[in-house]
């Protein structure tokens, strides 16, 4: 695949689509549910398809969802899609499978949740720019609420300074060499992480936090879906 600009880095984006609709009571993967008359997955794919810095897209999905992902990619003309890989038993396994499909030219790898369809072009750009500079970067929303730490019995032991607290989101970006190092180290040590930044931490790789927006929500429940609809309506209103 050709690069968008001469000397621009080759950027691969892995879309982690291995979830389900269980928390929503849906009988299909939540990424296939409609959001503003389009599947959630279509919104997510188009965010990266339309971003000029992204070179290729790889989807990691459950085997039963691979055909649905393919159909959506074709319907919405996702030309940057290079592969749809079978997901593993864990998110981590799924990303490892997808990593086997990225281009040998890949210099930066973005990893993004399929269920975060409202990611902005600015957030993607900031993660890419900071990954170029620092080797690893992730977007997150500054924590707004007061955070308390408790003991094992549920009693408050202290108030955590929220000035330096973030709710981690995606995309999370790393140089291709760092991603390979992170996953190899995790496999050797038997580490299972809930996100890629955790694997980077365990491998001793620094990750720059990019302040993002609380709009970049992960759709998990029907309340999230309703909120996403409201956010999209507000964005449309702002464009008028």
N, C-alpha and C positions, 0 to 999 in steps of 0.2 A: 504493500500500500504506500502511495506517495505521501510525502510530508506536505503539510499545508504551506509552510514557508521554508525557504532555503536556510539551512543551519538550525532550524527549530528542532528541539528534542523529540524523539519518537516516544509518544505517550500512550500507554495501554491503560484501559479502564476495565477493571473486573467488576461486574455487577453481581452481587451476592443475592440470589433469588431462591434460596432454599427454604423459605418459610412455609407457613400453612395458614389456613383460615380458622384454626381451632379457637382462638381467643375471641373471634368475632362470631362464632357459631356458624361460619360459612362452610359449605361443602367443597369449596375450591380454594386454591392458594389465593390469599388476599390480594396479591399483585394483579390478579385477573379481574378484580372488582372494578366497577366504573367510578371514575372521578371526573366530573365535568364532561361526561359523555365519551370518555376515553379510558381504557384500562390504566390502572395505576402504573403498570410496567411501561406503558407507552410514554407517559410523562417523563419517567426516569430515563428511558433510553434516549428520548429526544433532547433532554438536557445536555447529554454528552455528544450526541450526534451533531447538534447545532453549535457546539463549542469549537471554535477554530483551532484550539491547541491540542485537542484530543485526536489521536491518530487511529486507534482501533478499540473495539469493544468486545469483551468476552463475557458471556453470561454463564454463571454456575447455577444450575437448577436441579431439582429432584428429577429423576428419570421420568416420572409420570407427568411432569410439567414441561419437559423439553419441547414437545411438539407445540404446545400453546405459546411458548416463548418464540418459537420459530414463526408461527403464524402472525403474531403481533409484530415481530420485526419486519416481516414481509409487507404486512398491511400498511405500516407507517414508514416504510422505505428506509430502514436503518442500514445505510450503505457501509458504515464503519464496522458492522458486526463481522468478526472473523471466525468466531466459534461459539458453540453452546456446549458446555461440558456437563457431565453428570456429577451432581453433588455427592458429597460423602455423608457419613453419619453425623458429622459436626460441621459447623461453619468453617472451621479451620481446615478440615479435610477438603471441603468444597473449594476453598481458595487455592489449596495446594494443587488440586486437579486443574483448576483454571490456569495456574502459573505455568503448567506444562504446555499450554497452548499459546502463550504470548510470543510475539515475534522476537527473533534473535536480535533485532535492532532496538528493541525496547530499552529505553534509558530511565524512564520514570513510570511507576505503576500506581494508579489510583485504585482504591478499593472502596466501593460504595454500596450501600444497602438498596436493594430494589424497591423497598417500601418507603424510601425517602424521595418522593416524586417532586418535591417543591424546592430542591436545591437550586440556588441561583448561579448564573454565570460568574458573578463576582466571587462567590465562595470557591468555585472550581478554580478560577484564575489565581486566587490568593494561595490556595493549597499548592498549586503547581509552582508558583513563583517562590514560595518558601521552601518547597522541596528541592528546587534547584539550588537554593542558597544554603540550606542546612542539611539536606539529605533525608529529612523526614518532616512531615507537617500534617496537621489535622485541624478540621474546623470544629468549633464547639461554641455553645452559647454560655456567656457568663452567668453564673448562678445568681438568681434574684432573691431566693428565699434564705432565711436564716437556717443554718444547718446545725443540728445538735448531734453529739456523739453520746451513746448510752453504754452502760455496762451490760453484762449477760442477763441481768434481771430486768432490763428495760429502764433503768434510772439514768437520767442525764448526768454525764460526767464532765462535759465541757461544750462550749460553743466554738465551732470551727470558723476561722476567719474566711469569709466568703470572697474576699478580694481576689484570692488566687484560685478560686474554684470554678470549674467549667463542667457543663453537661456535654460530654463528648458526642460528636455526631460523625457523619461521613459526608464527603470523601476524606479518606486518610491516604496520604501519598508518601511514597518512599522511592529512593533510587532502586532500580531493578536488582542491583547487587545487595542492597540492604534487605529487600524482601526475601531473597534467597537465603541470606544469612539468618534472618529472623526465624524463618520456618524450619530451616535445618537445625538451628539451635533448639527450638521448641521440641522438635521430634526427638532429638538426642536426649533431652532432659525430661521428656514426658510432660511438658507444660501444655495446658489447655487454657486458652485465653478467650474472653468474651469479645475482644476487639483486637485489631492489629497493633494498636499502640501499646497494648499490654505485652505483646510478643516483642516489640521493639525495646520496651523498658527492660525486659528480662535478658535481652541480648546486648544491653548496654548501648543502644542506639538512641541518640537524642532526637526528640520530636518537638518541633515548634508548634505551639498552639496558635491557631488563627481565630480571633474572635468572630463569630458568625451571628446568625439570627435565630431566634426561637421559632421562626416560621419553618425552618428546615426540620419538620417533625417526621418521626417514623410512625407510619400508620400501623397500629396494632389492634385497635378496637374501633367500633362504629363511631364512638365519640371523636376519635382521631379523624375519621373519614369526614364527618360533618365539619370539623374544624378546618380541614384541608379545603373543603368546598368554600368556606367563608374566606379563607386566605386568598384563594384564587379569585373570588368575586371582588375582594378589595384591590387586588392587583389590577384587575380589569378596569375597575373604577378609576384607579390612579392614572391609567393610560388615556382616559377620555379627556 
